[in-house]
Amino acid sequence: MKNKSLISINDYSKEDYLEIIELADEFEKNPNQRLLEDKVIASLFFEPSTRTRLSFESAISRLGGKIIGFTDAGTSSVKKGESLKDTILTVEKYSDLIIMRHPVEGSSRYASEVSKVPVINAGDGANQHPTQCLLDLYSIKKTQETLENLNIILVGDLKYGRTVHSLLQAMSNFNPTFTFISPKLLQMPKEYKLMLESKGLKYEEYTEFNDCINKADIIYVTRVQRERFSDPMEYEKVKNSYILKNSMLSDTKENLRILHPLPRVNEISEDVDSNEKAYYFTQALNGVYARMAIMTKILGLK
């Protein structure tokens, strides 16, 4: 992994996932280590973010690193018409590692091809979000004590949801059974279903909640993303399609944990928050440890 960019979850192997999970666990036990003390990390967020950006910044700070960058492309020379290539070729001169979120699919891959320092994709449009995926794997492993043979339900925006695309690809290495619950307009894209079929993995599709949630080990809920719709009327049709309520969890498995990459709008009712099966805020904390692991592996410090 040393000096290797992380753009897609497929850039890493199953063995790499397990190494990151093991290292994240070490950082959770001892988070304050000065491993980045002589490193400068560039954080380029062309698109809004709370958890991804702040957990990266928290991870860098706990590891003693320095952070440069911007949280709004409008405050950078992009507003003056500077190309992505020129931005990256400049920022690479100032940093040892670049973390980038961008609304255009493929932008992070392009950045990694022109940059001389490693690039971490913090989300590129509806395409990939590999660091979220790795913290999700860590969260699943912590709550289930395994990644193998789990029953996983993915709910909500499965068409544009980059977090579910990355998670599906990574978990396909561990013999899961998937259930997809989404409006027809937002169903899992065909290429991901073909990938599961090529691996002999089972999946079912539904357009509404049913008793399938009682068999789940993990329910992974996503919001319907307004920013991915070019037509506001299409968004209005599906924005309130699914709301997970506490009353729906009474007959679910004891080991069930509910994950959500956040931000939440209204797809998980607040009455679920006090249920011991709600794990999404601890999941967000796990992002600090997972991103510590990713950065230190890429920079060859662990």
N, C-alpha and C positions, 0 to 999 in steps of 0.2 A: 504493500500500500504506500510505501514511502514515496513522496513527491508525485503521487498519482492523484489526479483530479477525481472528484466524486460528482458525476453529472446525472447518472441514472443508477437506480438500485442494482441494475444488471452489471454495473462496473465492478461489483463485488461478488464474491462467491459465497456459498453457504458457509464455508469455513471462515471467511472474513466476517460474516454476520456474527458468528458465534464468538469470534475474537473481540469484536466491538462490544458485544453484550457482557462478556467477562470483564473487559476493561472498564466499562461503565459501572459495573458493580463495585470495582475497586475504587473508582472515583466517588461513588456514593458514600462509601465508608470513610474516605479521606479526601474531601474535595479541594482543600486548600494546599496546592502544590505549585511551586514557582517554576514550572517547566517552560513557560513561554516568556520568561523574564527578559530575554534579549530578542524577542520577536515582535514584529509589527503586523497586525492583521487588518486588512481592508474590508470594510463592511459596506457593500454597495446595494442599497435597497431602492430600486426603481419603482417599487410597488409597496403599498402599505403593509405593515406587519407589526404585531405586538409580541406574541410568544416566540416566534422564530428569531427575530432580531434581538429581543431582550435576553433570551436564554443563551444565544451565542455570546452576547456581551457579558453576561454573568459568568459564563464558562471561561471566557478570555480573562476577565478580571480575577477570577479565583486562581487562574493559572499564572497570573503575574504579567500578562501580555499587554501591549499597547494597541488601541483601536483607532483607526482613522476611517473616514468615509462620509456617507450621507444617508439620510432617511427619507429623502424626497428628491426625486430627479430634478424637480423645479429649482432646487438650490444649487444645482451643478451646471457645468457647461453644456450638458445635454439640452438645456433650455435655449442655448445659443446656437444649437444645431450640430454640436459635436457628435460624431459617429460613435457607436459602441466600440468599434475597433480602437479608435483613438483614445477613448476613455480607459480601456483595458491596458493599452500599451503605455499609457502614462502611469496608471495606478500600480502596475507591476513593478515599476522603478522604485516605488515607495514602500513596498510591502513584501512579506514572506509568504503570504497566503491571501487569496481573495474569496470572500463569501458574497454571493450575488443572488438577488431576487429580481426577476424581470418578467413583465407580462407576456413576452413573446416566446412561444414554444421554440426550442432549439437555440435560444440565445446563450444559455450557459455552455452548451457544447461548443458553440462558436467561440465564446470567450476563452475556453480552455485550449482551443486550437491556436489562438494567437498569443496567449499569455505564456511567459517563461516561468511563472510561479503557479503552483496548483490552484485550481478553482473548485469551490464547493457550491453546488447548485442549491440555493435556498428556496427554490420554486420557480419554474418557468412556465407561465400560463397554465393550461390544463394538462400539461405533459407529465412532469415528475416532481417529486419532493422527497429525495432519498434520505435526508437526515431525519425528517419526520417519520419515515418508514422505520429507520433504525431505532428511534426512540420508541416507536410502537412495538417493534419486536422485543425490545427490552421490557416494556410494560407487560406484554403478553407472557413472556418467560417468567417475570416476577410473580404474576398473579396465578399462573397455571402450572408453574414449575416445569414446564415443557413447552416446546413449540410443535411437537409431533401430534398428528391425528386429531386436530381440534375441529370443532364445529363452529364456523365463523359466519356471522350475518353482517352484511354490508348494507346500510340503509341510507337512502336519500339521493344525492346527486352523484350517480355512478358514471355519468357521461363526461362531465367536466372535472370531477373530483380527482385531482392529481394524487391526493393522499391514498385513496383507495386503489388507484392504478399501481402505485409503487408497492403497497402492501400486498395486493394480490400476487404480483410477480415474485416478491420475496417469499411469501408464505407457501407458494407453490412448490418450494423445495422441501416442505415438511408434511406432505400428504394430508392437507386439510380437506374438509367438505365445506363448500361455500353455499350460502343462500343470499340472493340479491333481492332487495326490496326497493323498488323505485317506480315513479311514474313512467309510462311508456316513452315519454319524451326524453327521459333522463336515464334510460337503461344502460347497463354496462356495454361499452363498445364491442362490436363483433370480434375484433382482433384479440381481445383479452379472453373471450370465451373460447375462441379457437385454440389459443395457447393452452388453456386448461384441458381441453379435449385432447390435444396432442400429447399431454402428459398423463392421460387417463384419470384425471381428477373430476370428482362429481360436483355439480352445482345445480341449484334450482332457482327459478325466477318467479317473483310474485309482484303484484302491484299494490298490495296492502299488507298490513300486519296480520298474522294469524298465529296459530298455536306452534308454529315453527320456532318461535322465540323460546319456548320451553325446553328445547333441545340444545340451545346455544351455550357455548363456553365463552364466547366473546360476541357482543353486539357493538359494531363500529358504526356510529351515527355521523353523518355529515350534513351540513347545511346546504340548502339550495342557494347557489352563489349568484346573486344579482349581477355582479360584475362580468360574468361569463355570457350574459344574454344581450344580444344586439337589439332584440325586440322586447320592450318592457311588458307588453301584454302577455307574451309567452311566460315571462317570469311570474306574473300575477296568477296565471293559471295553476302553477305548481308550487308556489312558495310555502303553502301551509299543508302540503300533502301528508306529512307524517309528524305526529307529535308523540314521543314516548312518555308515558305517564307511569307514576309509581304503582298505580293499581294494576297495571299490566304485568308486573314483575312477581306477583304473588306465587305463581306456580313454576317459576324458573329455577334452574339448577343453583345449588349453593355456591358453586365455584364461578358462576357467571360474573363477568365484569363488563361494564359499559364504558366504551372508549369514545372519544370525540376529539378531533384535532383542534377544535375551537377556532374562531369564536362561535359561540352558540347564539342563535337568534331565538327561535321558539320550538325547535325540533326535539328538545328534551325539556320536559316540564321541570320547573324549579323544585317540585315536590320529590323529584328523584334524587336531588343533591344529598339528602340525609340518609339515603339508602346505602348500606355498606357495599352494595354492588356497583355504585357509582365510582368511577376511577379517573375521570377525565382531568381533574385538577392535579392529582398526583402524577398522571401521565404527562402533564405540562412540565412539572418539576423534573421528571425523568429526562426531559430534553436537555437540561444542563449537563447531566452526567454523560449522556450519549454523545453530545457534541464535544465535550472534553475528550472523550475517547477518540472520536473521528479526527479531530485536529491534531492530537498528539501522535496518532498513528501515521497520518499523512506527512507530518513534519519529521517523522523518524525519532520521536522523543520517547516512545513507548514501544 
